Amino acid sequence: MGEREWDWPVAELTALRVGRRLGVRVPASRPDRWSFVHIVPGESGFVVAHWEFEADRLEGHDHDLGAVRLRQALAADEAELLAVLRDWHLPPDRFRSSWDTVHVNAE
């Protein structure tokens, strides 16, 4: 991957800095499941979590039913966050506001 892929788009970096969650849809283990990676900013840095959900449970208010956390990492700052994303092969330009991740195709 080229170095430009590891640059944050301005809007998404700004969103993280003001405490907004970002996410990206990623390939799931089965066709009946959806998988997302979320970045959640907090006082002590960032939590990066990879979750998988039953697709038919995403249409209501019970999103956590059938949810499985596949992996999680903590990053103390933006540099560590980029290191986690590199390890997970997820360039920052793939992330969007978490409410917009359902419409982003999994690659």
C-alpha positions as CSV (number, residue, x, y, z in Angstrom):
1,M,0.0,0.0,0.0
2,G,1.2,3.5,-0.8
3,E,1.9,6.1,1.9
4,R,-1.1,8.3,0.7
5,E,-3.4,5.5,1.8
6,W,-2.3,6.0,5.4
7,D,-3.3,9.7,5.4
8,W,-6.5,10.6,7.2
9,P,-9.1,12.5,5.2
10,V,-9.6,15.8,6.9
11,A,-13.3,15.3,7.7
12,E,-12.7,11.9,9.4
13,L,-9.7,13.0,11.3
14,T,-11.6,16.0,12.6
15,A,-14.5,13.8,13.6
16,L,-12.2,11.6,15.6
17,R,-10.6,14.6,17.3
18,V,-14.0,15.9,18.4
19,G,-15.0,12.5,19.8
20,R,-17.1,11.0,17.0
21,R,-17.0,7.3,16.3
22,L,-15.9,6.1,12.8
23,G,-16.5,2.7,11.2
24,V,-16.0,0.7,8.1
25,R,-17.8,-2.4,6.9
26,V,-15.5,-5.3,6.2
27,P,-16.0,-8.8,4.8
28,A,-18.0,-11.1,7.2
29,S,-17.4,-14.8,7.9
30,R,-20.7,-15.8,6.3
31,P,-23.2,-14.3,3.9
32,D,-25.9,-13.9,6.6
33,R,-23.6,-11.8,8.8
34,W,-22.2,-8.2,8.6
35,S,-18.9,-7.2,9.9
36,F,-17.7,-3.7,11.0
37,V,-14.6,-2.2,12.5
38,H,-15.3,0.8,14.7
39,I,-12.9,3.4,16.1
40,V,-14.2,4.9,19.3
41,P,-12.3,7.9,20.7
42,G,-12.1,8.3,24.5
43,E,-10.2,10.1,27.2
44,S,-7.3,7.6,27.2
45,G,-7.0,7.3,23.4
46,F,-8.9,5.1,20.9
47,V,-10.6,1.7,21.0
48,V,-10.6,-0.2,17.7
49,A,-13.0,-3.1,17.7
50,H,-14.0,-5.6,15.0
51,W,-17.6,-6.8,15.4
52,E,-19.7,-9.2,13.5
53,F,-23.5,-9.2,13.6
54,E,-26.4,-11.3,12.3
55,A,-27.5,-9.2,9.2
56,D,-31.2,-9.6,9.9
57,R,-30.8,-8.2,13.4
58,L,-29.4,-4.8,12.2
59,E,-32.9,-3.5,11.2
60,G,-34.2,-2.9,14.7
61,H,-33.1,-1.7,18.1
62,D,-31.5,-5.0,19.2
63,H,-28.3,-4.6,17.3
64,D,-26.2,-6.4,19.9
65,L,-28.2,-9.7,19.7
66,G,-25.9,-12.2,17.9
67,A,-23.0,-9.7,18.0
68,V,-19.5,-11.2,18.3
69,R,-16.4,-9.1,19.0
70,L,-13.7,-10.7,16.9
71,R,-10.8,-8.5,18.0
72,Q,-10.0,-5.3,19.9
73,A,-7.0,-3.0,20.2
74,L,-6.3,0.1,22.3
75,A,-4.3,3.0,20.9
76,A,-3.1,5.8,23.1
77,D,-2.8,8.4,20.4
78,E,-3.2,9.0,16.6
79,A,0.2,7.4,15.8
80,E,-0.7,4.2,17.7
81,L,-4.1,4.3,16.0
82,L,-2.4,4.3,12.6
83,A,-0.2,1.4,13.7
84,V,-3.2,-0.6,14.6
85,L,-4.9,0.1,11.3
86,R,-1.7,-0.9,9.4
87,D,-1.6,-4.1,11.3
88,W,-5.2,-4.8,10.4
89,H,-4.7,-3.7,6.8
90,L,-7.4,-0.9,7.0
91,P,-6.4,2.4,5.5
92,P,-7.9,5.4,7.3
93,D,-9.6,6.6,4.1
94,R,-12.0,3.7,4.3
95,F,-13.6,4.9,7.5
96,R,-16.7,7.0,7.7
97,S,-19.1,8.2,10.4
98,S,-20.4,5.1,12.0
99,W,-24.0,5.8,10.9
100,D,-22.9,5.8,7.3
101,T,-21.1,2.4,7.3
102,V,-24.0,0.2,6.3
103,H,-24.0,1.8,2.9
104,V,-20.3,1.3,2.3
105,N,-19.6,-2.0,0.4
106,A,-17.5,-4.5,2.2
107,E,-14.3,-5.3,0.2
